[in-house]
Amino acid sequence: MKPKLHPFMRFEHNPILTREDIPYPCNTVFNAAACKFNGQYLLLLRVEDLRGHSHLTLARSDDGYHFEVDKEPWIVPSEDPEIEVYERYGVEDPRITQMDDTYFITYTAYGPYGPRAAIGYTKDFESFQRISMISVPDDKDAVLFPEKIGGNYAVLNRPQGLGGEKGAIWITYSPDLVYWGKSRLILGPEPGWGPSKVGMCIPPLKTDEGWLAIYHGVRETGGGRIYRIGAMLLDLDNPESVLGYTPHFIFGPEFPYERTGDVQNVVFPCGGVVEEDRTLKMYYGAADTCIALAEAKLDDLVELCIKGISQ
């Protein structure tokens, strides 16, 4: 049997969160990290304030579909003199990776000199401790592997195409989450559905067949950019080796809440939770204006990467 070319099913009551659900004034909410903690689903929301600067706020749910947003922001731009200039314009697009009892949060720090990938951690979702800036500008979309690779921490990130090159997905290693290096190219843009740039979405998911990595691709059109989603499979021991990927997109903007908003034609996942039946709940920003949910079976996603179906 051929694998499903479009394996994700949208939640019938999308979007699950809009700015009307935020209990304080804001412009919009989108691009949320996700995890389970103490039996609850947590979303770490990117909320854009009325100035256009972003901070991060928690939302909580017992079923993964219906969320209640905390009354106040949780992570806001730092006032530490050594960090402030790099987060002055906001903290954006978080991802959460659990390792034992620690939840690492990668995010984009945005300041006058451009975006930088950054990392911190929490153990209780009450306090948050910054660790380091992973990169220099321009860089975004950093996701941390949930276990060490060859004795080192590893992130997939997206340098922004310096020197006129197009943004691609790289892997970078660290012995201590402070000093980062030994970067290698993983996957670059190709003609087709994502020729402008590609970048990571949710943190890699471990399967028997390899690391399942969900990523986005961007295509420039006469009507503007289109953000869509693909998947690739990386070797478990050497994730620099791509075992397979979907040359076609597997999820893209179709519905009005994905087509129309502050930035049109965008689906942008930052969070995923895998259920016991191997269903992936994928939480995504839609048109930079709201948060929505779609679900797919991990086996279908892995099979698409292995088969490399192109139509």
N, C-alpha and C positions, 0 to 999 in steps of 0.2 A: 504494500500500500504506500502511495506517495505521501510524504509529510504535508501538513497544511502549510500553504504558502503564506497565509496570514493567520498565525496561531492565536493572537490575542483577542479576547472578548471583552468589550467595554462593560463596565457596571451600568445597569439600566437607568440608574438615577444620577449619573454624572451631570454636572461636576459635583464633587463631594464637598468642596470648600470654595467659597468666594469671599470677597472683601466684606460682604454683609455678615459673615460668620466671625470676623475678627472683632473682639470686644473693645476696640479703641480705634480712633481715626487712622485710616491708611489709604493708599492709592490702590494697592492690589496685593494678591498673595499667589505664590507659584513656586515650583521647583523645590519639593520637599524631600528630605532624607526620611528613611523609615527603619524601624526595628521593632522587636518585641522586648518588653522589659517588665518583669514582675507580673506576667500574665496579661499585660495590656499592649495594644499596638500604640506606638508613638510615631508621630510625624514631627519633624523639625522643619518648620515652614520658613521659607524666605518671604518676608513681608516688606514691601516697599512703602516707605512713609510718604508724606505729602511733599517732601522736598525732592523725592526721587532717590533717597538713600535707603539701603536695605539693612535689616537686622533679622535675627532668627528667633522664632517663637514656637513653643511646644503645643501640640494638640494630642488628645488622648482618646482611645476607643477600646471598647470591650469586644467588638466584632470585626474591626478592620474596615468597616464601611461608613460608620456614623461617628464623627469626631466632635469633641468639644475643645475649643481653643482656650489656652491659659489666658488669664486676664492681663498679663504683662509680658513684654519681651524677655527672653532668657539670655541670648548672646547678642551683645551690642558692640559696636566698634570700640576698641581698647583706648583707654586714656593713658596707658603706660607710654612715657616719652620715647622709648625705644621702638614701640610698635605703632603708635598713633598715626604717624604719617602714612603708613601702609594700609590702614583701615579707615582712613578719614572719610571716605565716601561710601563705606558700607562693608558688610560681610554677607557673602552671597553663596547660593547653590551648594548647600552642605550635602555630604554623604556620611553614613555611619557604618563602621566596621567593628564587629564585636570580636575580641580576642580574650578568652577566659572571662574574667569579671570586669574587663575594661572595654568601654565603648569609645573608640577613636573617631573623631569627627574631622574630616577634611573639608575645606571650604575655600572660597576665593576671597582673598583680602583685596579690596579695591581702594586705591588712593591716587594722589596726583601723578604718580609715576607709572600707573597702569595696574593691571591685575597680577596678583601673585598667588600661587597655591600655598596653603597653610594647613597646619594640623594641630589639634589639641585633643583632650580626652575628658571623659567623665566616668564615674562609677555609679552615680546615683541620680543623674539627670536633675541635680540641684546645683552643684558647683561645676565649673568648667575651667580647666587649666590649659592654657596655650603651651605648645611645645616648641614649634619652630616654623619658619617660613621654608617650605620645601624648595622653592625656586625663586629666581629673579623674574621680573616682568619680561615678556608677556607670557603668562601661563595660566591655564584654567583646567577644570575637569579632572582633578586628582582624585583617584580612588585607591584605597589601601587594601591589599590582599589580606584575607582573614587568618593567614598563618605565614610564618617566615619561609623564604625561598633561599635554599642554600645557606641558612644561618643568618640571613639578612631580612629586614623589612623591605617590602617592595610596593611601589605605587605605579599605577598607570596614569599618565598625565598628558596634557596637550599643549606643547609650546605653540605659540600663536603664529607660526610662519614667519619668522624673522628673515630679513634679506629678500623679501618678495616670495618666499616659498609658502606653500599651503600648509595649514595646520594639520598635524598628524598625531597619532597616538604613540607615545614612547613609554618605556619602562625605566624606572630609576630606583636605586637601591640605597639602603642606609643600615649601618650597624646599630644605631641608637635613636633613630627618628629625629636627629638634629643635623647630622652631616649626610648629604645626599650626593650620589654620583654614579658612575659606571652606567650612564644612560645609553639605551639602545632603541632604535626605531622598531616598532611593532607593525603598524598598519598605517598607510598613507591614503590620501584621497585618490580615487580613480574616476575616469569618465563614467557618467551614468547618474545614479540617484544622489551621490554625495561627492561631487567633484571639487567643491570649494574647500571643505575642511571636514575632518572627523574628530570626534572626542568621546570620552567615556561617559556612560550614564551611571548605572548602579555599580557598587563594588562587585568584583568577580565572585561567581558562585561555583563552589566545588562540586563536580559530578564525577562519576566513575570514568567517564570518557575524557575529562579535562576540565580546565577552568572555563566556565561559560561567561563570556563578557558581552554585555549589551552596550552598544555604542550608538551615537547619533551621527548622521551625515547631513551636510548642508549643500543645497543646490541653489545657485543664483538663476533667477528667471526674469523675464520681462516684467512680471508682476511683483518681484521681490524674492526674498529667500524662502525656501521650504526646508523645515527641519523634520527628518524622518529617522527611523530606527532600524538598525541591523544587529547582527549577532556574530560572534566569532568564538572559536574553541581553541584554547591555548594548552600546551603540554603541561601536565601537573608539576613535573620536576624542572622543566625549563620553559617558563612561560614566554620566553623570547621566540619560541617556535609556534607558529600558527598552524594548527592542524586542519582547520577549515573555517570558512566564513560564508555568510549569505551574500552573494553578489547582488541580490535584489533586496529592497527594503521590506521589512516584515510588519511595520506599523507606521502609519502616517496620518496627518490631519485630514479628517473627513467631515466631522460634525461642526455645526456653527460655533460652538464654544472653543473649538480648536482652530477654526479658520479666521475668526474675527476677535480682535482684542488689541491690547497695547502693541503687540508684535504679531502680525497675522501668520497663519500657517505654521504653527509650532506645536510639536509634541516633544517634551523634554523630561525624561524620567531621571530622578535622582535617588529614588528609594525603592527597595524591593524587600518583600518578606516571603520566604518559602514555607508553605504549609506542609503538614505531615504527609499529605497525599501527593507531594511534589508539584503542587500548583504554585506558581509565582504570582503574588500580588504586586503589580508594578504601579507605583504612584508617580504621576507625571504632571508637570506644568503644562497648561494648555493656553496658547496664544499669550503667554506672560500675563495672564489675567485671572486664572483660577487653577484649582488642582482637581485632577480626575484619576480614575482607577481603571486598569484593565488587567485581565488574568490570562495566563497561558500555562500549559503543562511543560515542565522542564524537558521531558523526553522529546516533545515536539520541537523545541528550540534546539536541542543538541542534534537531533536528526537533520534539521535544516542545515546546520553548519557542516555536518559530515557529508551530506548529499551534495551541497553546493548547488541546489536547484536555482535556475536562473529565469524561470518563467512561471 
